[in-house]
Amino acid sequence: MLQSQAKLPGGVLTRLKDYEIEAWLCSPDEYRDIYVLGKQPTSPNWRQMAQYAVNHILNDCHAIPPKQRSTAAVLQRIYERWKINPGLFQSKVHYVTVLAAVTDQLLKYFAAQPKDTEPLLLFESFTAVIQELQLELSMIFQVAQWTKEGLHIQKIVVNEDPALWNGYVQMMTLFSCNGFGNLPAKIEWIGLLSGKRRVYYPRKKDVARAVDYMEWVRSGMEKTHLNPDYSSEEGHRWDCYMMPSIIQ
């Protein structure tokens, strides 16, 4: 929780984690309740539980040698990991629809994976110092592949909120520049429910915008910490920091 994070004089946050930023982007008020006021989070919703299962399925299936990763093997891992209470969904039809979409997209995802290589990074966490902001940023790399073009970063998601896509691209652009000394060749965001793939090719000129974006995020989070009664929704605007993407 952010109460334990280091701060500079005046309440400036100096350490942030990607999942905390995503929580603030999704709902500043829920972020305030959990990370500032210390309230117990409500029971996970169906999207959170589905993402939890998907993460385990990705990890399990990538652990299978590529040449042995058959459709049957992927389906078996989905069956083993999809232990979600149908009561969390809007209806039985909704439950079946989500499971079918997730299964279809995961089968397509693994069918398209290289058969001769394994991911360079798989659910690994790294921390980079963002010098311009005196900030430590920690990020979890869900899947990253090394290609002839360079680093190809993938994130497979259930929640396809555009604010989360934009935040991820901005954070990954800034993190890679400071942590790795270079930008990834491609950032890919795969939506399991819609089947859409958002692709972004970072450029050097994007780094300055990413710095501005991260300062905006930190400022909003700090306001939430310094004044728990502050309604973040009023100033919760990120449109001016949108990164254009190719939707496939």
N, C-alpha and C positions, 0 to 999 in steps of 0.2 A: 504494500500500500504506500501511497505517496507521502503519508505522514512521516515516514522514516527516511525519505529521500533528502539528500543534501540540498541546501539552499544558500544562495548568496544573500547578503544584507538586503532587506526590503522584500524578502519572500520570493526571490527569483529562483525558479526550479533549475537545477543543474544536472539532473539525471532523469531521463524519460525512457520508457519502454514502449515498443510498438503497440502492444495490446492495450496499454493504458490510453494511448492516443486514440486508438480505434474506439475504445469505450466512450471517450469524450466526443468523438465525431458522431457516433451513433446517437447518443443522448447525453448532453451536458448535465441534465438534471439527475439522471441515474448515476452518472459518473460522480457527481457531487455527493449523492447519498452514500455510495459505497466507499469512495476513495478519500472523501473529506470528512463526512459525518460518521463514517465507520459503521453504517447500518449493514445488517446481513443482507446479502443479495437475495432476490426472489428466486424461486425455483427456475432452473434453466428452461428456456423455451425450446420449441422444436428445432429452430434453426441452430441454436447453440449445440444441442444434442446431436443433430445431424453432422455438424462440422467436426465435433469430437469423434464421431464414428469414422468420418471420412479421413481424418488425420491418421487414425490407427490403420485404416485400410491402405492408405498410401504407404505408410511405413512398412507394413507387413508385405505388401506386394513388391515393393522395391527391394526388399530383402531376398526375394526369390531370384535366383540367377535368371537373367533375361531370356535365355533360350528355353528355360523351363516354365516361364510365366505364361501359361496357357489361359484361355478364356475360363476354363473350368476352375483353374487355380484362383483366378481373380474372384469369380463368383463364390467360391468357398470362403474366401476372406471376407467378402461382403456379408455373407450369411453369418459368419462367426462374430462380426463386429457390430452389426446393425441390431443392437439390443435397446431399441427406443420404445418407450411406452406409447402406443397408438393414441392414448388419451390426451397427449400433448398437442395433437394435431386438430385442425378444425373439424375433421370428420374422418371416417374410415376411407372414404374416397380420396381425401387430401393426403392421408398417410400413404396409400398405395401409389398415388400420382408422384409424390416426392421420391419414394423409394425407386420407382421405375425410372424417373429422370436421372437420379444419382447413379443408379446401376448402369444405365445406357451410356452416360458421359464418362464414367470411370472405365468402362470397357473400351470406349473409343480412345481415351487417353492412353491406356496401357498398350493398346494395339499400335499406337503411333510412336511408342518409345523405341529408342535404338536397341537392337538386339546384341550389339557387341560392346556396349559400355554401360556403366552404372552411373548414377548421379554423383557429381563432385561433392555436393552438399545435400544433406537430407535431415531436416528438422534440427539444424544446428544454430546456436545462438552466438552472436558476436556483439561486441561493443566498440563503438568508434567515438573519438573525441571530435566534436564539431568546433573547430577553433574560433570561427567567426561569432559563435554564440556562447562560448564557454559552457558547452553542453555535452554530456555523455548520452549517446543514443544507443539503445540496445535493440537489436532486431533478430527475429527468428527467420531463418531461411528455410522455407518449406521444402522446395526442390530447386536445385541449381545444376545445370548441365554445362560442360565445357564443349564448345563447338569450334569450328574453324574460324568463325566470325568473332568469337570471344565468349564471355559468360552469358548464358541464357538462364534467366531467373523466372521461375514459374510459381504461381500461387493458385491453388484450386479451392474455390469458395462456394459456400451455400448462400451467404448473404451478399447480394450483388449491388448493394447500395453504392451509387456513383461517388459519394463522399469518401467511402472506404477505398475505392479504386484510386481516386485522385490522391488521397493521403498516402497510400502505399507507394505509388510512383514517386511522389515527392520525397518521401522518407528514403526510399531505396536509392534514388539519384544522389541525394545528399550523403547518405551513409557510404555508398560505394566510392564516391569521390574522396571522402576523408579516410575511410577505413582501408580501402584497397588501393587507393591512389589512381584509380581508373574507373570509368563508367562501364556498366554492363552493356553488351551488344544489344540485348533485347530483354524487356520485361513483359511477361505474359500473365494475364489474369483470366482464369477459366471459370466461367459461371456454370455450375452443375445443373441448375434448374432451367435456365434459358438455353443452355448450349452455346452461348455466345463467348467469343474469345476477344478480349481487348489486348492489343499489342502496342507497346510503346518502345521507340528507339531513342534513348537519351542522348542529348548533345551537350557539349561543354557549356553552351549559353544557358542551359536549363538549370545549372547549379545555382546561379544567383537567385532565380525565382524560387528554387527549393529552400534557400536560406531564408528568404522573406516569408515563405509559407510556414516554415518551422518556427520562426519568431512569432508569427500570428497565432499559431497553435499554442505555443508556450504562454503567450500573453493571455489568451482566453482561459487556459487552464489555471493560470495564476490568479485571475480574477475570481474563479470558482473557489480557489483555496482561501484567498484573503477575505472574501465576502460570501459566505455560504448562502446568503439570501439573494445574491445576484442572479438574475434570470439570464442564463447564457443564451437562451433562444433568440433574444433580441439582437445580439451581435454575432450570431452563429452563422456567418456567411463565408463561403469558400469559393464562390463562382469566379472571382477575379484571379484565383490561383489555379484554375483548371488547366490540366495538361491535355492537349489534343491526343486522341488515340485512334488506332485503326481497329474497327470492330469487324470480326469475321464470323 
